Amino acid sequence: MKVFFVNPRLAFGGAIKTPKRADTVRSLSITHVVNLRRLTNDHIS
């Protein structure tokens, strides 16, 4: 998983799709995640 730190408190990177990736994020002391992926869902209006 790629993680790029902009500064000590802000990072961006790839999607967290598996428990292993969640563990990686946790091990980097990242406490909050914002999902900015675009999602198309015809069931949501």
N, C-alpha and C positions, 0 to 999 in steps of 0.2 A: 504494500500500500504506500502510495506517495503522499507525503505531507510536507508542505512548504510553509515555514514560519516567516511571516512578514515582520514581526517583532516578537518579543518574548510572550506576549499575551494574545496574539492573533495568528491563526494558521488557516490554510485551506488545503484541500486534497481530494482524493478519490472517495467514492461511495463506500459506506459501511454496510456491506451486504451479508457478512457472516459473523458469527460469534468470535472467530479468531481475529478479524479486523477490529471488532469492538474492543477486544483485549489489547490490541496494539495501540489504539487510541487512548485507552485508559492508562497504559504503561507510559505514555508520553505526557501524562498529567493534564490531558485535555478534559475539561469538565463540562463544556457545553458544545453542542453541534447544531448548526443551522443547515437545513436541507434546501439547497438552491437548484436542485435538479428540476427540469421541466417535465411535467407529467400530463399526459393526455388521457382523460378518462371520460368516455361518452356517457357514463352513468351519473356524473356530477354536472349539475347545470349552473 
